[in-house]
Amino acid sequence: MKLYIDDANVSEIRRLVDLYPIDGVTTNPSILSKVKGDPIEVLKEIRAVLGEEKELFVQAIPTDAEGMVGDARAIVGLLGKNTIVKIPSVPEGFKAIRILKEEGIQTCGTVVYTPMQAYLAAKAGASYVAPYVNRIDNMGYDGIAVTEQIQDILTMHDLPCEVLAASFKNSQQVLTLCAYGIGSATCAPAVIDAFVKNLAIDGAVNDFLSDFAKIAGEGTTMADLIG
């Protein structure tokens, strides 16, 4: 499973990229609105942190296909080929995805709440589809089950599109989809940190430090002993 950061806070992105095997960053207008500064400058900073190889997801703003295509061209022109343009999975969006596929611009069908939205976006040529797991739960449905059904549909129909699961409230949801074989997940920094936030883990590490200090001295490392 590829792992993306669902945030636009540059300092948090820098911290997480330094610590974890991160594949990229996903943004949308709501995420960008939470950080101060010009959104274009923020996106350029994020690209600088990621480098050219990691993927950056940026959403087109217009609601008509022609406008979405225009935004997509501008976004990729500014931020590079490994920038994925998020297109809402609605009729005008499907049209835009088809056009952009022909131009070689990668897209992600976003705002996915139903399997049929995902199917149509994938059939139109999207590289990714992004079901909103927790938001689906909040509507009274099962976000995990819907996401797994989307994966099954894409596999059954041999569509070259990857599920990018989004909108998580906890790490258990991510684990469940990881075990199912979902290709990608994008998570808020707090959810990513929670993957290994465990008192048992911390306790084991502290025990090792304490035991080694008994035989080698406080603060001593293997490199110190080896010389």
Secondary structure per residue as TSV (DSSP state, phi and psi in degrees):
chain	resnum	aa	ss	phi	psi
A	1	M	-	360.0	126.0
A	2	K	E	-73.9	146.4
A	3	L	E	-121.9	123.2
A	4	Y	E	-118.2	152.7
A	5	I	E	-92.6	124.6
A	6	D	E	-97.7	75.4
A	7	D	-	-167.6	161.4
A	8	A	-	-124.3	9.7
A	9	N	-	-76.1	109.6
A	10	V	H	-62.0	-39.6
A	11	S	H	-65.6	-39.4
A	12	E	H	-67.1	-40.9
A	13	I	H	-61.7	-43.9
A	14	R	H	-61.1	-43.1
A	15	R	H	-62.4	-47.5
A	16	L	H	-68.8	-39.0
A	17	V	H	-64.1	-33.8
A	18	D	H	-69.2	-33.3
A	19	L	H	-95.9	-39.2
A	20	Y	S	-113.5	159.7
A	21	P	-	-79.1	76.0
A	22	I	-	-87.3	138.3
A	23	D	-	-96.7	-13.2
A	24	G	E	163.3	-166.1
A	25	V	E	-134.1	139.6
A	26	T	E	-112.7	138.3
A	27	T	-	-131.6	166.6
A	28	N	-	-153.0	173.5
A	29	P	H	-57.8	-37.4
A	30	S	H	-66.7	-42.1
A	31	I	H	-64.2	-43.2
A	32	L	H	-64.8	-31.2
A	33	S	H	-69.4	-17.5
A	34	K	T	-84.1	-11.5
A	35	V	S	-110.8	148.4
A	36	K	-	-78.4	151.0
A	37	G	S	110.0	165.9
A	38	D	-	-63.7	128.9
A	39	P	H	-60.1	-34.1
A	40	I	H	-66.8	-41.3
A	41	E	H	-66.4	-38.4
A	42	V	H	-61.3	-45.8
A	43	L	H	-63.8	-37.8
A	44	K	H	-66.0	-37.7
A	45	E	H	-65.0	-42.4
A	46	I	H	-61.8	-44.0
A	47	R	H	-60.0	-39.2
A	48	A	H	-64.0	-38.3
A	49	V	H	-67.8	-41.9
A	50	L	H	-74.2	-27.7
A	51	G	T	80.5	-175.4
A	52	E	T	-80.2	-23.7
A	53	E	T	-86.3	-33.8
A	54	K	S	-75.9	154.7
A	55	E	E	-89.6	140.4
A	56	L	E	-124.1	126.1
A	57	F	E	-101.7	127.2
A	58	V	E	-134.4	136.0
A	59	Q	E	-91.8	136.7
A	60	A	-	-73.2	143.7
A	61	I	-	-95.0	-40.8
A	62	P	-	-59.9	161.7
A	63	T	S	-102.7	-5.9
A	64	D	S	-104.9	152.9
A	65	A	H	-59.1	-43.7
A	66	E	H	-61.3	-42.8
A	67	G	H	-66.3	-40.6
A	68	M	H	-60.2	-43.5
A	69	V	H	-62.9	-42.4
A	70	G	H	-62.1	-44.1
A	71	D	H	-61.9	-43.6
A	72	A	H	-60.3	-45.2
A	73	R	H	-60.3	-43.2
A	74	A	H	-66.8	-41.8
A	75	I	H	-62.0	-48.6
A	76	V	H	-68.9	-35.9
A	77	G	H	-61.3	-35.5
A	78	L	H	-82.7	-43.0
A	79	L	H	-106.4	-2.9
A	80	G	-	99.6	168.0
A	81	K	T	-66.6	-25.6
A	82	N	T	-89.2	29.7
A	83	T	E	-103.8	124.7
A	84	I	E	-100.6	127.6
A	85	V	E	-92.3	123.5
A	86	K	E	-83.5	125.9
A	87	I	E	-123.6	126.1
A	88	P	E	-56.8	139.3
A	89	S	S	-84.3	73.5
A	90	V	S	-133.6	168.3
A	91	P	H	-51.6	-47.9
A	92	E	H	-63.7	-32.4
A	93	G	H	-66.8	-40.9
A	94	F	H	-60.9	-39.4
A	95	K	H	-62.6	-44.9
A	96	A	H	-63.6	-41.2
A	97	I	H	-60.2	-41.4
A	98	R	H	-62.6	-44.3
A	99	I	H	-63.3	-45.5
A	100	L	H	-67.9	-33.5
A	101	K	H	-59.8	-42.9
A	102	E	H	-65.1	-27.7
A	103	E	T	-88.7	-2.6
A	104	G	T	81.1	17.8
A	105	I	-	-97.0	124.4
A	106	Q	-	-75.5	142.7
A	107	T	E	-132.4	161.5
A	108	C	E	-126.5	118.4
A	109	G	E	-72.3	112.6
A	110	T	E	-109.7	-178.7
A	111	V	E	55.5	45.4
A	112	V	E	-92.6	120.3
A	113	Y	-	-117.2	-15.8
A	114	T	S	-132.4	152.3
A	115	P	H	-59.8	-34.5
A	116	M	H	-68.7	-34.0
A	117	Q	H	-58.3	-47.4
A	118	A	H	-62.7	-43.5
A	119	Y	H	-60.0	-46.6
A	120	L	H	-66.7	-39.6
A	121	A	H	-64.9	-43.1
A	122	A	H	-65.1	-42.6
A	123	K	H	-65.6	-31.1
A	124	A	H	-72.5	-19.4
A	125	G	T	122.0	11.7
A	126	A	-	-65.8	143.1
A	127	S	S	-80.0	-28.0
A	128	Y	E	-137.8	154.8
A	129	V	E	-129.8	140.6
A	130	A	E	-120.3	91.8
A	131	P	E	-74.6	141.4
A	132	Y	B	-94.8	93.1
A	133	V	H	-57.4	-56.8
A	134	N	H	-70.3	-34.3
A	135	R	H	-66.6	-35.2
A	136	I	H	-64.9	-42.3
A	137	D	H	-56.0	-44.2
A	138	N	H	-67.1	-17.3
A	139	M	T	-85.9	-2.5
A	140	G	T	97.8	7.9
A	141	Y	S	-110.4	178.8
A	142	D	-	-102.4	102.8
A	143	G	H	-62.1	-37.7
A	144	I	H	-64.6	-46.6
A	145	A	H	-63.6	-40.8
A	146	V	H	-63.0	-43.0
A	147	T	H	-64.6	-41.3
A	148	E	H	-65.3	-37.5
A	149	Q	H	-65.0	-39.7
A	150	I	H	-60.1	-45.6
A	151	Q	H	-59.0	-42.7
A	152	D	H	-62.8	-41.2
A	153	I	H	-64.4	-45.0
A	154	L	H	-62.9	-41.2
A	155	T	H	-67.5	-45.9
A	156	M	H	-60.8	-37.8
A	157	H	T	-98.2	9.0
A	158	D	T	53.2	45.2
A	159	L	-	-89.7	127.1
A	160	P	-	-77.8	66.2
A	161	C	-	-140.2	142.3
A	162	E	E	-109.4	140.7
A	163	V	E	-76.9	127.5
A	164	L	E	-113.4	88.8
A	165	A	E	-68.3	137.9
A	166	A	B	-138.1	172.6
A	167	S	-	62.5	72.0
A	168	F	-	-106.4	146.2
A	169	K	S	-104.8	-17.3
A	170	N	S	-156.2	166.9
A	171	S	H	-72.6	-23.4
A	172	Q	H	-63.1	-38.2
A	173	Q	H	-61.0	-41.7
A	174	V	H	-65.1	-43.7
A	175	L	H	-59.2	-43.8
A	176	T	H	-59.9	-44.6
A	177	L	H	-73.5	-32.9
A	178	C	H	-62.0	-44.3
A	179	A	H	-66.6	-27.5
A	180	Y	H	-77.0	-21.6
A	181	G	T	104.0	15.8
A	182	I	-	-61.1	138.0
A	183	G	S	-71.7	-33.8
A	184	S	E	-149.5	152.4
A	185	A	E	-141.7	143.0
A	186	T	E	-120.4	129.2
A	187	C	E	-133.8	149.2
A	188	A	-	-65.6	153.6
A	189	P	H	-52.1	-40.4
A	190	A	H	-63.3	-35.4
A	191	V	H	-70.2	-40.8
A	192	I	H	-62.4	-45.9
A	193	D	H	-61.2	-32.4
A	194	A	H	-69.7	-14.4
A	195	F	T	-56.8	-34.9
A	196	V	S	-125.5	18.0
A	197	K	-	-88.6	100.2
A	198	N	-	-152.7	128.0
A	199	L	H	-62.5	-33.0
A	200	A	H	-65.2	-40.3
A	201	I	H	-63.7	-49.4
A	202	D	H	-59.8	-41.0
A	203	G	H	-63.8	-41.3
A	204	A	H	-64.0	-42.9
A	205	V	H	-62.0	-43.8
A	206	N	H	-65.7	-36.0
A	207	D	H	-63.4	-42.5
A	208	F	H	-60.8	-43.0
A	209	L	H	-63.0	-44.4
A	210	S	H	-63.8	-43.6
A	211	D	H	-67.5	-38.4
A	212	F	H	-68.6	-35.2
A	213	A	H	-62.2	-30.8
A	214	K	H	-65.9	-30.6
A	215	I	H	-102.1	-18.1
A	216	A	H	-126.6	-11.3
A	217	G	-	103.3	145.7
A	218	E	T	-58.9	130.2
A	219	G	T	81.5	-1.2
A	220	T	-	-78.9	141.0
A	221	T	-	-113.6	170.1
A	222	M	H	-62.3	-38.5
A	223	A	H	-62.6	-36.7
A	224	D	H	-62.4	-42.7
A	225	L	H	-70.4	-37.4
A	226	I	H	-72.0	-32.1
A	227	G	-	83.5	360.0
